[in-house]
Amino acid sequence: MDKYIGKIKEIIEEYKYQVIFGLLICVILIGAYCFVNRNHQTMSAEVVKTDQAKPKPEIQQTSVKNTGHEQIFVDVKGAVLNPGVYQATTNMRGTDLIRMAGGFNEHADRNHVNLAKKVTDQEILYIPVQGEVAGTPATNVGGESKPDETNNKAGTGSESKGDKINLNEADVAKMQTINGVGQKKAEKIIEYRKQNGPFKSVDDLKNVPGFGDRTVANLKPSLSV
């Protein structure tokens, strides 16, 4: 045992300077590592603090302007090929809706509808038939133009009381020249024409409230379409 202890002492004595130098190097390296690591942590903390101190950019809210493309619905009636309710936008005009409804039919009176006017939601775009509206052309797209009821009820020329009355062209006043047709019945005929389009035949008059088979048969000689 003493032999081994002595040998160890000899080795330590022989290499003591190398051991001391090695320990010194280790201490220097450990110190340098700690110094560098602490500086790195300090710099990171300062960067985080600086970022937190910076004012956050404000979120700007921009209002959405009305581009004129709001969805609306328009009821197209009268003398068009495909009457019905059509989905449109607020920047569309009467001519656009007529195009969507297939265009005018052969009985349409284009002069009494302002096709340049913009349409509105829940509007009724009514196209009258020829001869339905008397007077100057209309200035509004929607609405139902009323015929001029100041015309002479007796009529003249081809529309006199002795001639046939065209169900698709006569106004309220002309309708009342038919025997047995007063103002209320005349208005019902006009309303039916507005809702369903032109009469295809005189027999279609049976579909109007107040006109039965016998009444239509009696009136048929004095009516035409």
C-alpha positions as a Markdown table, in Angstrom:
| # | Residue | x | y | z |
|---|---|---|---|---|
| 1 | Met | 0.0 | 0.0 | 0.0 |
| 2 | Asp | 2.8 | 2.4 | 0.9 |
| 3 | Lys | 4.4 | 1.4 | -2.3 |
| 4 | Tyr | 1.4 | 2.7 | -4.4 |
| 5 | Ile | 1.1 | 5.9 | -2.4 |
| 6 | Gly | 4.7 | 6.7 | -2.9 |
| 7 | Lys | 4.4 | 6.1 | -6.6 |
| 8 | Ile | 1.4 | 8.4 | -6.8 |
| 9 | Lys | 3.3 | 11.1 | -5.0 |
| 10 | Glu | 6.1 | 10.8 | -7.5 |
| 11 | Ile | 3.7 | 11.2 | -10.4 |
| 12 | Ile | 2.1 | 14.3 | -8.9 |
| 13 | Glu | 5.4 | 15.8 | -8.1 |
| 14 | Glu | 6.6 | 15.1 | -11.7 |
| 15 | Tyr | 3.4 | 16.6 | -13.4 |
| 16 | Lys | 2.3 | 19.2 | -10.9 |
| 17 | Tyr | 3.0 | 22.1 | -13.2 |
| 18 | Gln | 1.0 | 20.5 | -16.0 |
| 19 | Val | -1.9 | 19.9 | -13.6 |
| 20 | Ile | -1.9 | 23.4 | -12.3 |
| 21 | Phe | -1.8 | 24.8 | -15.9 |
| 22 | Gly | -4.7 | 22.6 | -16.9 |
| 23 | Leu | -6.8 | 23.7 | -14.0 |
| 24 | Leu | -6.0 | 27.3 | -14.7 |
| 25 | Ile | -7.1 | 26.9 | -18.3 |
| 26 | Cys | -10.4 | 25.3 | -17.2 |
| 27 | Val | -11.1 | 28.2 | -14.8 |
| 28 | Ile | -10.5 | 30.7 | -17.6 |
| 29 | Leu | -12.8 | 28.9 | -20.0 |
| 30 | Ile | -15.5 | 28.5 | -17.4 |
| 31 | Gly | -15.2 | 32.2 | -16.5 |
| 32 | Ala | -15.3 | 33.3 | -20.2 |
| 33 | Tyr | -18.4 | 31.1 | -20.8 |
| 34 | Cys | -20.3 | 32.6 | -17.9 |
| 35 | Phe | -19.3 | 36.2 | -18.9 |
| 36 | Val | -20.5 | 35.7 | -22.5 |
| 37 | Asn | -23.7 | 33.9 | -21.5 |
| 38 | Arg | -24.7 | 36.6 | -19.0 |
| 39 | Asn | -24.1 | 39.4 | -21.7 |
| 40 | His | -26.3 | 37.4 | -24.1 |
| 41 | Gln | -29.1 | 37.1 | -21.6 |
| 42 | Thr | -28.8 | 40.9 | -20.8 |
| 43 | Met | -29.0 | 41.8 | -24.5 |
| 44 | Ser | -32.0 | 39.6 | -25.1 |
| 45 | Ala | -33.9 | 41.1 | -22.1 |
| 46 | Glu | -33.2 | 44.6 | -23.4 |
| 47 | Val | -34.5 | 43.7 | -26.9 |
| 48 | Val | -37.7 | 42.3 | -25.4 |
| 49 | Lys | -38.1 | 45.4 | -23.3 |
| 50 | Thr | -37.6 | 47.7 | -26.3 |
| 51 | Asp | -40.2 | 45.8 | -28.4 |
| 52 | Gln | -42.7 | 46.0 | -25.6 |
| 53 | Ala | -42.1 | 49.8 | -25.3 |
| 54 | Lys | -42.8 | 50.4 | -29.0 |
| 55 | Pro | -46.3 | 51.7 | -29.6 |
| 56 | Lys | -48.5 | 49.2 | -31.4 |
| 57 | Pro | -49.8 | 50.4 | -34.8 |
| 58 | Glu | -53.4 | 51.3 | -34.7 |
| 59 | Ile | -55.8 | 49.3 | -36.8 |
| 60 | Gln | -57.5 | 51.6 | -39.2 |
| 61 | Gln | -61.1 | 50.7 | -40.0 |
| 62 | Thr | -62.4 | 51.7 | -43.4 |
| 63 | Ser | -66.0 | 52.0 | -44.0 |
| 64 | Val | -67.5 | 50.0 | -46.9 |
| 65 | Lys | -69.1 | 52.4 | -49.3 |
| 66 | Asn | -72.3 | 51.5 | -51.1 |
| 67 | Thr | -71.2 | 50.3 | -54.5 |
| 68 | Gly | -74.7 | 50.2 | -55.9 |
| 69 | His | -74.8 | 46.4 | -56.0 |
| 70 | Glu | -77.3 | 45.8 | -53.2 |
| 71 | Gln | -79.6 | 42.9 | -54.0 |
| 72 | Ile | -83.2 | 43.8 | -54.6 |
| 73 | Phe | -86.3 | 42.2 | -56.1 |
| 74 | Val | -88.5 | 43.7 | -58.8 |
| 75 | Asp | -91.9 | 42.4 | -59.9 |
| 76 | Val | -92.1 | 42.8 | -63.7 |
| 77 | Lys | -95.7 | 42.6 | -65.1 |
| 78 | Gly | -97.6 | 43.4 | -68.2 |
| 79 | Ala | -96.6 | 43.2 | -71.8 |
| 80 | Val | -93.3 | 41.3 | -71.5 |
| 81 | Leu | -92.5 | 37.7 | -72.6 |
| 82 | Asn | -91.8 | 36.3 | -69.1 |
| 83 | Pro | -93.5 | 38.3 | -66.3 |
| 84 | Gly | -92.4 | 37.5 | -62.8 |
| 85 | Val | -90.3 | 38.5 | -59.8 |
| 86 | Tyr | -86.6 | 39.1 | -60.7 |
| 87 | Gln | -83.5 | 39.6 | -58.5 |
| 88 | Ala | -81.6 | 42.7 | -59.5 |
| 89 | Thr | -79.2 | 45.3 | -58.0 |
| 90 | Thr | -79.8 | 48.9 | -57.1 |
| 91 | Asn | -77.6 | 50.1 | -60.0 |
| 92 | Met | -79.8 | 48.5 | -62.6 |
| 93 | Arg | -82.4 | 50.3 | -64.7 |
| 94 | Gly | -85.7 | 49.5 | -66.3 |
| 95 | Thr | -84.2 | 48.4 | -69.5 |
| 96 | Asp | -82.1 | 45.8 | -67.6 |
| 97 | Leu | -85.2 | 44.3 | -66.0 |
| 98 | Ile | -87.1 | 44.2 | -69.3 |
| 99 | Arg | -84.2 | 42.3 | -70.8 |
| 100 | Met | -84.2 | 39.8 | -67.9 |
| 101 | Ala | -88.0 | 39.2 | -68.5 |
| 102 | Gly | -87.3 | 38.2 | -72.1 |
| 103 | Gly | -88.1 | 41.6 | -73.7 |
| 104 | Phe | -91.3 | 43.2 | -74.8 |
| 105 | Asn | -94.1 | 41.2 | -76.4 |
| 106 | Glu | -95.8 | 42.3 | -79.5 |
| 107 | His | -98.5 | 44.2 | -77.7 |
| 108 | Ala | -96.2 | 46.3 | -75.5 |
| 109 | Asp | -96.5 | 50.1 | -75.4 |
| 110 | Arg | -92.9 | 51.2 | -75.0 |
| 111 | Asn | -93.6 | 54.9 | -75.1 |
| 112 | His | -95.2 | 55.1 | -71.7 |
| 113 | Val | -92.4 | 53.5 | -69.7 |
| 114 | Asn | -89.2 | 55.3 | -68.7 |
| 115 | Leu | -86.6 | 52.6 | -69.1 |
| 116 | Ala | -83.7 | 54.8 | -68.0 |
| 117 | Lys | -84.9 | 55.1 | -64.4 |
| 118 | Lys | -83.2 | 53.0 | -61.8 |
| 119 | Val | -85.3 | 50.3 | -60.2 |
| 120 | Thr | -85.9 | 50.0 | -56.4 |
| 121 | Asp | -86.6 | 47.2 | -54.1 |
| 122 | Gln | -90.2 | 45.7 | -54.1 |
| 123 | Glu | -91.0 | 47.9 | -57.1 |
| 124 | Ile | -93.7 | 46.8 | -59.7 |
| 125 | Leu | -92.4 | 47.4 | -63.2 |
| 126 | Tyr | -95.6 | 47.4 | -65.3 |
| 127 | Ile | -95.5 | 47.5 | -69.1 |
| 128 | Pro | -98.9 | 48.6 | -70.6 |
| 129 | Val | -100.3 | 47.2 | -73.8 |
| 130 | Gln | -100.8 | 49.4 | -76.8 |
| 131 | Gly | -103.8 | 51.7 | -76.5 |
| 132 | Glu | -104.1 | 51.1 | -72.7 |
| 133 | Val | -102.6 | 54.4 | -71.7 |
| 134 | Ala | -103.7 | 57.7 | -73.3 |
| 135 | Gly | -101.8 | 61.0 | -73.1 |
| 136 | Thr | -98.1 | 61.8 | -72.9 |
| 137 | Pro | -95.5 | 59.2 | -72.2 |
| 138 | Ala | -94.9 | 58.2 | -68.6 |
| 139 | Thr | -91.9 | 59.5 | -66.6 |
| 140 | Asn | -91.7 | 56.6 | -64.0 |
| 141 | Val | -90.6 | 53.1 | -64.5 |
| 142 | Gly | -92.7 | 51.6 | -61.8 |
| 143 | Gly | -96.3 | 52.0 | -60.8 |
| 144 | Glu | -99.4 | 51.4 | -62.9 |
| 145 | Ser | -100.3 | 54.2 | -65.2 |
| 146 | Lys | -103.9 | 55.0 | -65.2 |
| 147 | Pro | -105.7 | 55.6 | -68.5 |
| 148 | Asp | -107.2 | 58.9 | -69.3 |
| 149 | Glu | -110.8 | 58.6 | -68.2 |
| 150 | Thr | -111.8 | 61.9 | -69.7 |
| 151 | Asn | -112.0 | 60.5 | -73.2 |
| 152 | Asn | -115.4 | 60.5 | -74.9 |
| 153 | Lys | -117.2 | 57.3 | -73.8 |
| 154 | Ala | -119.1 | 57.1 | -77.0 |
| 155 | Gly | -115.9 | 57.0 | -79.0 |
| 156 | Thr | -115.5 | 57.8 | -82.7 |
| 157 | Gly | -114.5 | 55.9 | -85.8 |
| 158 | Ser | -113.5 | 52.3 | -85.4 |
| 159 | Glu | -114.0 | 52.4 | -81.6 |
| 160 | Ser | -117.5 | 53.7 | -81.7 |
| 161 | Lys | -120.2 | 51.9 | -79.8 |
| 162 | Gly | -121.3 | 50.0 | -82.8 |
| 163 | Asp | -117.9 | 48.5 | -83.5 |
| 164 | Lys | -116.0 | 45.8 | -81.7 |
| 165 | Ile | -113.9 | 46.8 | -78.6 |
| 166 | Asn | -110.4 | 45.4 | -78.4 |
| 167 | Leu | -109.8 | 43.9 | -74.9 |
| 168 | Asn | -106.1 | 44.5 | -75.2 |
| 169 | Glu | -106.2 | 48.1 | -76.3 |
| 170 | Ala | -109.3 | 49.7 | -74.8 |
| 171 | Asp | -109.0 | 51.8 | -71.6 |
| 172 | Val | -111.5 | 52.0 | -68.8 |
| 173 | Ala | -113.6 | 54.5 | -70.6 |
| 174 | Lys | -113.8 | 52.5 | -73.8 |
| 175 | Met | -114.6 | 49.3 | -71.8 |
| 176 | Gln | -117.7 | 51.0 | -70.4 |
| 177 | Thr | -119.1 | 51.4 | -73.9 |
| 178 | Ile | -119.7 | 47.7 | -73.9 |
| 179 | Asn | -123.3 | 46.8 | -73.0 |
| 180 | Gly | -123.6 | 45.7 | -69.4 |
| 181 | Val | -120.0 | 46.8 | -68.5 |
| 182 | Gly | -119.7 | 49.5 | -65.9 |
| 183 | Gln | -116.7 | 51.1 | -64.3 |
| 184 | Lys | -116.0 | 48.3 | -61.8 |
| 185 | Lys | -116.1 | 45.6 | -64.4 |
| 186 | Ala | -114.0 | 47.7 | -66.8 |
| 187 | Glu | -111.4 | 48.1 | -64.1 |
| 188 | Lys | -111.4 | 44.4 | -63.4 |
| 189 | Ile | -110.7 | 43.7 | -67.1 |
| 190 | Ile | -107.8 | 46.2 | -67.0 |
| 191 | Glu | -106.4 | 44.7 | -63.8 |
| 192 | Tyr | -106.6 | 41.2 | -65.2 |
| 193 | Arg | -104.7 | 42.4 | -68.3 |
| 194 | Lys | -102.0 | 44.0 | -66.1 |
| 195 | Gln | -101.6 | 40.9 | -64.0 |
| 196 | Asn | -101.7 | 38.2 | -66.7 |
| 197 | Gly | -100.8 | 40.0 | -69.9 |
| 198 | Pro | -102.8 | 40.5 | -73.1 |
| 199 | Phe | -106.0 | 38.4 | -73.7 |
| 200 | Lys | -105.3 | 35.5 | -76.1 |
| 201 | Ser | -109.0 | 35.2 | -77.0 |
| 202 | Val | -112.3 | 36.8 | -76.0 |
| 203 | Asp | -113.1 | 33.6 | -74.1 |
| 204 | Asp | -110.3 | 34.5 | -71.6 |
| 205 | Leu | -112.8 | 37.1 | -70.3 |
| 206 | Lys | -114.4 | 34.2 | -68.4 |
| 207 | Asn | -111.3 | 34.3 | -66.1 |
| 208 | Val | -112.2 | 37.9 | -65.0 |
| 209 | Pro | -114.4 | 38.0 | -61.8 |
| 210 | Gly | -118.0 | 38.9 | -62.8 |
| 211 | Phe | -117.9 | 37.4 | -66.3 |
| 212 | Gly | -119.6 | 34.0 | -66.7 |
| 213 | Asp | -120.1 | 31.9 | -69.7 |
| 214 | Arg | -123.5 | 33.4 | -70.6 |
| 215 | Thr | -122.2 | 37.0 | -70.1 |
| 216 | Val | -119.1 | 36.3 | -72.3 |
| 217 | Ala | -121.3 | 34.7 | -75.0 |
| 218 | Asn | -123.6 | 37.8 | -75.1 |
| 219 | Leu | -120.6 | 40.2 | -75.3 |
| 220 | Lys | -118.5 | 38.2 | -77.7 |
| 221 | Pro | -120.0 | 39.7 | -80.9 |
| 222 | Ser | -118.9 | 43.2 | -79.7 |
| 223 | Leu | -115.4 | 42.2 | -78.6 |
| 224 | Ser | -112.0 | 41.4 | -80.2 |
| 225 | Val | -108.4 | 40.8 | -79.2 |
